[in-house]
Amino acid sequence: MSLRTTALVAGVIGVLLLAAGLIADAQRPPRDVTPTASVDTAVVVYEPEMIAFAADNRIGFSGDGAIVGLTARPADAEAWLAEHDATYVTGVPDWETLSTDVAEPAPSPSPTVSPSASASPSEPEPSPSPSASEGESAEEAEPVDLLAEGSQDHWRQDWRGSGRLSIVASEVPAGEVLVVVSQDGTPLTSADLALTRDVQDGWITPLIWWGAFLTAVGVIALVLRFIDLRPAQAKGEKWIADRQRVGEDDEPTPGSRRARRAAGEHLPEATLEDEDSAPAPSAESSPRRAATAASAASVAAASAPSSSAPSASSVSSTEDAANTDADADDHPGPDGEEERS
């Protein structure tokens, strides 16, 4: 498989990877979600389990008027909630909604009427007047004051807001119940919980980058497939061959490195000095040699005889030298002529 074919195959794989990465990026779920639930009561309750599940996230409540949130011990909260309609937030079934449960107060037992022994004529009952019905509706919409209905030790911490109340779940003491109430008695509209989920999407971005790179390689190989590069390749090969070819008949260009190398300019010039012309070491340059020569001369002067008369050995050596010269004059040389002194 040639290099161009390999690049084309890589380009096809890059297109597939890029398409898969873009599709996965388009369907990537958001990290921050806010499941909500509709509420139609004036009281919303978060139990300790749900508060622990919320951890450091925010719990939100929306309404039309003033909203107050209070915490209490479970026993105290249950005693107060037994007399009020309340919506309990129980869980998060999915990332968009909260599950709720509405609890109504238990009806109070009605007193039993004992039957009368004597029969009495029935009297017509009076019809309810409009003023009485208006009074009952006013009592139903009566404002709720939690602090007035409980003792000072009943409620622990409180938060207040107008139209919107947001509480960090970690600020609620552990083991306590969170009760949120609309002060004017009107029902709250919604409750929500902000959550941050862990999305396993770390592979999407590298997939997109690798797909884009391989796609670019494939596009370049496809473009070069329709371009004739043989003339450019021939010129390049010819230039390389000219640079590498060195013939005997080729004369180097004057001044070029090849010409200087042929002329031997790169070799150092070596000179040999005649041994006879070498200067003898002087006494000034060698103090040790001068001192040695002076001591040898003094020793020779001390060992010489005091008389000036020649000794017998010197006379005999002089006579032997004269006899040797005379014998040399009597014998002929190699050319047949007598050697003359």
MITOR-576911 format. One record per residue (C-alpha): x, y, z; residue in one letter; residue number from 1. Coordinates in steps of 0.02 Angstrom, whole numbers. Last residue first. Layout:
// MITOR-576911
[[X; Y; Z]; "a"; NUM];
...
***
This chain:
// MITOR-576911
[[5004; 624; -2]; "s"; 341];
[[5012; 538; -162]; "r"; 340];
[[4922; 382; -197]; "e"; 339];
[[5008; 284; -328]; "e"; 338];
[[4912; 257; -484]; "e"; 337];
[[4831; 93; -531]; "g"; 336];
[[4653; 160; -510]; "d"; 335];
[[4628; 72; -341]; "p"; 334];
[[4773; 165; -257]; "g"; 333];
[[4959; 112; -259]; "p"; 332];
[[5054; 69; -98]; "h"; 331];
[[5217; 163; -56]; "d"; 330];
[[5136; 327; -1]; "d"; 329];
[[5026; 239; 129]; "a"; 328];
[[5178; 157; 208]; "d"; 327];
[[5257; 328; 236]; "a"; 326];
[[5102; 399; 319]; "d"; 325];
[[5098; 253; 442]; "t"; 324];
[[5280; 277; 489]; "n"; 323];
[[5249; 459; 534]; "a"; 322];
[[5101; 416; 648]; "a"; 321];
[[5204; 286; 741]; "d"; 320];
[[5340; 415; 773]; "e"; 319];
[[5219; 539; 852]; "t"; 318];
[[5145; 407; 966]; "s"; 317];
[[5320; 361; 1030]; "s"; 316];
[[5357; 542; 1073]; "v"; 315];
[[5192; 565; 1168]; "s"; 314];
[[5223; 407; 1270]; "s"; 313];
[[5397; 462; 1317]; "a"; 312];
[[5336; 624; 1392]; "s"; 311];
[[5360; 795; 1319]; "p"; 310];
[[5444; 924; 1429]; "a"; 309];
[[5333; 1067; 1495]; "s"; 308];
[[5345; 1015; 1677]; "s"; 307];
[[5193; 1037; 1797]; "s"; 306];
[[5097; 888; 1730]; "p"; 305];
[[4901; 916; 1688]; "a"; 304];
[[4775; 849; 1820]; "s"; 303];
[[4728; 1022; 1891]; "a"; 302];
[[4696; 1096; 1720]; "a"; 301];
[[4581; 952; 1672]; "a"; 300];
[[4479; 972; 1833]; "v"; 299];
[[4461; 1159; 1803]; "s"; 298];
[[4402; 1130; 1626]; "a"; 297];
[[4270; 1003; 1683]; "a"; 296];
[[4203; 1125; 1813]; "s"; 295];
[[4185; 1261; 1683]; "a"; 294];
[[4095; 1145; 1562]; "a"; 293];
[[3970; 1091; 1697]; "t"; 292];
[[3933; 1273; 1745]; "a"; 291];
[[3901; 1319; 1565]; "a"; 290];
[[3784; 1169; 1542]; "r"; 289];
[[3683; 1218; 1697]; "r"; 288];
[[3665; 1398; 1640]; "p"; 287];
[[3585; 1349; 1474]; "s"; 286];
[[3524; 1500; 1372]; "s"; 285];
[[3674; 1608; 1423]; "e"; 284];
[[3794; 1467; 1388]; "a"; 283];
[[3730; 1456; 1213]; "s"; 282];
[[3642; 1308; 1134]; "p"; 281];
[[3705; 1282; 961]; "a"; 280];
[[3604; 1364; 824]; "p"; 279];
[[3520; 1249; 696]; "a"; 278];
[[3600; 1279; 529]; "s"; 277];
[[3687; 1112; 534]; "d"; 276];
[[3521; 1021; 570]; "e"; 275];
[[3441; 1098; 419]; "d"; 274];
[[3262; 1159; 453]; "e"; 273];
[[3113; 1062; 384]; "l"; 272];
[[2962; 1168; 335]; "t"; 271];
[[2776; 1107; 342]; "a"; 270];
[[2639; 1205; 255]; "e"; 269];
[[2466; 1152; 324]; "p"; 268];
[[2345; 1061; 206]; "l"; 267];
[[2178; 1146; 169]; "h"; 266];
[[2252; 1245; 28]; "e"; 265];
[[2291; 1086; -64]; "g"; 264];
[[2248; 1152; -237]; "a"; 263];
[[2115; 1015; -255]; "a"; 262];
[[2034; 1068; -90]; "r"; 261];
[[2031; 1249; -145]; "r"; 260];
[[1949; 1199; -310]; "a"; 259];
[[1820; 1091; -220]; "r"; 258];
[[1779; 1233; -101]; "r"; 257];
[[1746; 1349; -246]; "s"; 256];
[[1862; 1490; -296]; "g"; 255];
[[1875; 1433; -475]; "p"; 254];
[[1736; 1313; -519]; "t"; 253];
[[1798; 1136; -519]; "p"; 252];
[[1843; 1056; -684]; "e"; 251];
[[1744; 904; -728]; "d"; 250];
[[1850; 781; -823]; "d"; 249];
[[1882; 670; -673]; "e"; 248];
[[1699; 662; -624]; "g"; 247];
[[1606; 703; -461]; "v"; 246];
[[1417; 665; -461]; "r"; 245];
[[1328; 696; -294]; "q"; 244];
[[1269; 874; -322]; "r"; 243];
[[1219; 840; -500]; "d"; 242];
[[1121; 686; -445]; "a"; 241];
[[1028; 787; -312]; "i"; 240];
[[982; 921; -440]; "w"; 239];
[[924; 790; -563]; "k"; 238];
[[816; 705; -432]; "e"; 237];
[[735; 870; -385]; "g"; 236];
[[701; 916; -564]; "k"; 235];
[[624; 745; -598]; "a"; 234];
[[514; 759; -443]; "q"; 233];
[[450; 929; -498]; "a"; 232];
[[410; 861; -670]; "p"; 231];
[[325; 707; -593]; "r"; 230];
[[210; 803; -477]; "l"; 229];
[[54; 791; -583]; "d"; 228];
[[-90; 856; -476]; "i"; 227];
[[-253; 756; -466]; "f"; 226];
[[-192; 638; -329]; "r"; 225];
[[-116; 785; -234]; "l"; 224];
[[-292; 849; -198]; "v"; 223];
[[-347; 680; -129]; "l"; 222];
[[-192; 665; -20]; "a"; 221];
[[-223; 839; 51]; "i"; 220];
[[-405; 797; 85]; "v"; 219];
[[-357; 635; 173]; "g"; 218];
[[-233; 723; 287]; "v"; 217];
[[-364; 856; 329]; "a"; 216];
[[-489; 720; 374]; "t"; 215];
[[-361; 638; 486]; "l"; 214];
[[-335; 801; 581]; "f"; 213];
[[-522; 841; 596]; "a"; 212];
[[-561; 667; 661]; "g"; 211];
[[-421; 677; 788]; "w"; 210];
[[-486; 845; 851]; "w"; 209];
[[-669; 787; 861]; "i"; 208];
[[-624; 627; 954]; "l"; 207];
[[-514; 725; 1075]; "p"; 206];
[[-666; 837; 1116]; "t"; 205];
[[-791; 695; 1140]; "i"; 204];
[[-687; 581; 1253]; "w"; 203];
[[-705; 688; 1411]; "g"; 202];
[[-895; 676; 1405]; "d"; 201];
[[-934; 573; 1559]; "q"; 200];
[[-1059; 696; 1636]; "v"; 199];
[[-1055; 715; 1825]; "d"; 198];
[[-1212; 802; 1885]; "r"; 197];
[[-1235; 972; 1964]; "t"; 196];
[[-1403; 1000; 2048]; "l"; 195];
[[-1517; 1149; 2078]; "a"; 194];
[[-1678; 1098; 2168]; "l"; 193];
[[-1848; 1172; 2129]; "d"; 192];
[[-2014; 1211; 2213]; "a"; 191];
[[-2162; 1291; 2126]; "s"; 190];
[[-2316; 1404; 2144]; "t"; 189];
[[-2336; 1428; 2330]; "l"; 188];
[[-2515; 1435; 2389]; "p"; 187];
[[-2582; 1597; 2463]; "t"; 186];
[[-2584; 1606; 2653]; "g"; 185];
[[-2508; 1781; 2665]; "d"; 184];
[[-2351; 1713; 2747]; "q"; 183];
[[-2315; 1579; 2616]; "s"; 182];
[[-2229; 1441; 2712]; "v"; 181];
[[-2066; 1342; 2697]; "v"; 180];
[[-2030; 1205; 2824]; "v"; 179];
[[-1855; 1128; 2831]; "l"; 178];
[[-1841; 979; 2948]; "v"; 177];
[[-1689; 953; 3058]; "e"; 176];
[[-1566; 807; 3064]; "g"; 175];
[[-1416; 906; 3006]; "a"; 174];
[[-1431; 1094; 3024]; "p"; 173];
[[-1487; 1182; 2864]; "v"; 172];
[[-1343; 1284; 2790]; "e"; 171];
[[-1289; 1135; 2684]; "s"; 170];
[[-1453; 1145; 2588]; "a"; 169];
[[-1417; 1319; 2524]; "v"; 168];
[[-1582; 1414; 2530]; "i"; 167];
[[-1669; 1512; 2392]; "s"; 166];
[[-1832; 1608; 2422]; "l"; 165];
[[-1928; 1695; 2283]; "r"; 164];
[[-2082; 1807; 2282]; "g"; 163];
[[-2019; 1903; 2432]; "s"; 162];
[[-1891; 1817; 2542]; "g"; 161];
[[-1858; 1761; 2719]; "r"; 160];
[[-1744; 1633; 2801]; "w"; 159];
[[-1765; 1562; 2977]; "d"; 158];
[[-1668; 1456; 3100]; "q"; 157];
[[-1728; 1358; 3253]; "r"; 156];
[[-1918; 1347; 3266]; "w"; 155];
[[-2002; 1266; 3417]; "h"; 154];
[[-1888; 1341; 3550]; "d"; 153];
[[-1972; 1511; 3542]; "q"; 152];
[[-2142; 1430; 3554]; "s"; 151];
[[-2254; 1396; 3408]; "g"; 150];
[[-2405; 1478; 3326]; "e"; 149];
[[-2337; 1655; 3336]; "a"; 148];
[[-2174; 1608; 3251]; "l"; 147];
[[-2266; 1515; 3114]; "l"; 146];
[[-2376; 1662; 3066]; "d"; 145];
[[-2496; 1606; 2930]; "v"; 144];
[[-2605; 1739; 2851]; "p"; 143];
[[-2791; 1703; 2840]; "e"; 142];
[[-2845; 1644; 2669]; "a"; 141];
[[-2956; 1506; 2741]; "e"; 140];
[[-3030; 1626; 2872]; "e"; 139];
[[-3076; 1749; 2737]; "a"; 138];
[[-3161; 1611; 2643]; "s"; 137];
[[-3265; 1570; 2799]; "e"; 136];
[[-3315; 1751; 2826]; "g"; 135];
[[-3373; 1767; 2646]; "e"; 134];
[[-3480; 1614; 2670]; "s"; 133];
[[-3560; 1690; 2826]; "a"; 132];
[[-3599; 1855; 2741]; "s"; 131];
[[-3688; 1766; 2601]; "p"; 130];
[[-3815; 1695; 2726]; "s"; 129];
[[-3831; 1511; 2758]; "p"; 128];
[[-4013; 1451; 2751]; "s"; 127];
[[-4101; 1436; 2918]; "p"; 126];
[[-4160; 1261; 2963]; "e"; 125];
[[-4346; 1231; 2958]; "p"; 124];
[[-4416; 1165; 3122]; "e"; 123];
[[-4464; 987; 3150]; "s"; 122];
[[-4597; 955; 3278]; "p"; 121];
[[-4530; 870; 3430]; "s"; 120];
[[-4535; 688; 3469]; "a"; 119];
[[-4491; 647; 3645]; "s"; 118];
[[-4350; 530; 3693]; "a"; 117];
[[-4211; 629; 3611]; "s"; 116];
[[-4071; 535; 3520]; "p"; 115];
[[-3894; 569; 3586]; "s"; 114];
[[-3785; 676; 3470]; "v"; 113];
[[-3605; 615; 3441]; "t"; 112];
[[-3461; 744; 3448]; "p"; 111];
[[-3357; 763; 3287]; "s"; 110];
[[-3179; 691; 3285]; "p"; 109];
[[-3051; 812; 3211]; "s"; 108];
[[-3003; 777; 3030]; "p"; 107];
[[-2819; 734; 3002]; "a"; 106];
[[-2725; 873; 2913]; "p"; 105];
[[-2690; 843; 2729]; "e"; 104];
[[-2525; 779; 2658]; "a"; 103];
[[-2473; 809; 2478]; "v"; 102];
[[-2329; 704; 2410]; "d"; 101];
[[-2198; 767; 2289]; "t"; 100];
[[-2077; 697; 2160]; "s"; 99];
[[-1960; 824; 2082]; "l"; 98];
[[-1942; 841; 1894]; "t"; 97];
[[-1810; 871; 1761]; "e"; 96];
[[-1659; 761; 1802]; "w"; 95];
[[-1766; 610; 1841]; "d"; 94];
[[-1856; 530; 1988]; "p"; 93];
[[-1787; 661; 2109]; "v"; 92];
[[-1858; 631; 2283]; "g"; 91];
[[-1988; 657; 2421]; "t"; 90];
[[-2034; 842; 2423]; "v"; 89];
[[-2178; 851; 2548]; "y"; 88];
[[-2324; 967; 2511]; "t"; 87];
[[-2419; 1029; 2663]; "a"; 86];
[[-2598; 1056; 2720]; "d"; 85];
[[-2596; 1112; 2900]; "h"; 84];
[[-2645; 1045; 3073]; "e"; 83];
[[-2530; 894; 3081]; "a"; 82];
[[-2391; 1006; 3014]; "l"; 81];
[[-2366; 1085; 3185]; "w"; 80];
[[-2344; 922; 3279]; "a"; 79];
[[-2241; 849; 3137]; "e"; 78];
[[-2121; 998; 3143]; "a"; 77];
[[-2097; 982; 3331]; "d"; 76];
[[-2058; 796; 3317]; "a"; 75];
[[-1941; 819; 3167]; "p"; 74];
[[-1842; 957; 3252]; "r"; 73];
[[-1867; 1127; 3174]; "a"; 72];
[[-1808; 1234; 3030]; "t"; 71];
[[-1893; 1387; 2958]; "l"; 70];
[[-1921; 1462; 2785]; "g"; 69];
[[-2023; 1620; 2755]; "v"; 68];
[[-2104; 1679; 2594]; "i"; 67];
[[-2183; 1849; 2561]; "a"; 66];
[[-2298; 1855; 2412]; "g"; 65];
[[-2336; 1774; 2246]; "d"; 64];
[[-2234; 1615; 2262]; "g"; 63];
[[-2073; 1527; 2214]; "s"; 62];
[[-1964; 1409; 2314]; "f"; 61];
[[-1783; 1360; 2285]; "g"; 60];
[[-1663; 1234; 2362]; "i"; 59];
[[-1481; 1265; 2318]; "r"; 58];
[[-1345; 1133; 2309]; "n"; 57];
[[-1213; 1097; 2442]; "d"; 56];
[[-1290; 931; 2498]; "a"; 55];
[[-1458; 907; 2410]; "a"; 54];
[[-1463; 724; 2466]; "f"; 53];
[[-1438; 774; 2648]; "a"; 52];
[[-1585; 895; 2632]; "i"; 51];
[[-1690; 758; 2555]; "m"; 50];
[[-1655; 640; 2700]; "e"; 49];
[[-1685; 776; 2831]; "p"; 48];
[[-1863; 811; 2768]; "e"; 47];
[[-1903; 956; 2652]; "y"; 46];
[[-2079; 1026; 2679]; "v"; 45];
[[-2183; 1146; 2575]; "v"; 44];
[[-2328; 1245; 2651]; "v"; 43];
[[-2450; 1361; 2562]; "a"; 42];
[[-2513; 1222; 2450]; "t"; 41];
[[-2530; 1208; 2261]; "d"; 40];
[[-2351; 1161; 2213]; "v"; 39];
[[-2279; 1121; 2043]; "s"; 38];
[[-2114; 1025; 2044]; "a"; 37];
[[-1943; 1069; 1975]; "t"; 36];
[[-1781; 981; 1925]; "p"; 35];
[[-1640; 1105; 1896]; "t"; 34];
[[-1491; 1040; 1796]; "v"; 33];
[[-1310; 1097; 1783]; "d"; 32];
[[-1197; 977; 1686]; "r"; 31];
[[-1292; 987; 1523]; "p"; 30];
[[-1314; 829; 1419]; "p"; 29];
[[-1205; 807; 1263]; "r"; 28];
[[-1319; 771; 1115]; "q"; 27];
[[-1238; 897; 998]; "a"; 26];
[[-1064; 847; 1057]; "d"; 25];
[[-1101; 663; 1023]; "a"; 24];
[[-1157; 705; 846]; "i"; 23];
[[-1002; 812; 817]; "l"; 22];
[[-887; 675; 881]; "g"; 21];
[[-968; 539; 775]; "a"; 20];
[[-954; 647; 618]; "a"; 19];
[[-772; 687; 653]; "l"; 18];
[[-730; 504; 684]; "l"; 17];
[[-813; 451; 521]; "l"; 16];
[[-727; 588; 421]; "v"; 15];
[[-559; 543; 501]; "g"; 14];
[[-579; 361; 451]; "i"; 13];
[[-604; 415; 270]; "v"; 12];
[[-452; 529; 279]; "g"; 11];
[[-345; 390; 352]; "a"; 10];
[[-392; 281; 203]; "v"; 9];
[[-340; 421; 85]; "l"; 8];
[[-175; 444; 177]; "a"; 7];
[[-137; 258; 163]; "t"; 6];
[[-173; 264; -23]; "t"; 5];
[[-51; 408; -44]; "r"; 4];
[[85; 319; 54]; "l"; 3];
[[72; 166; -54]; "s"; 2];
[[0; 0; 0]; "m"; 1];
***
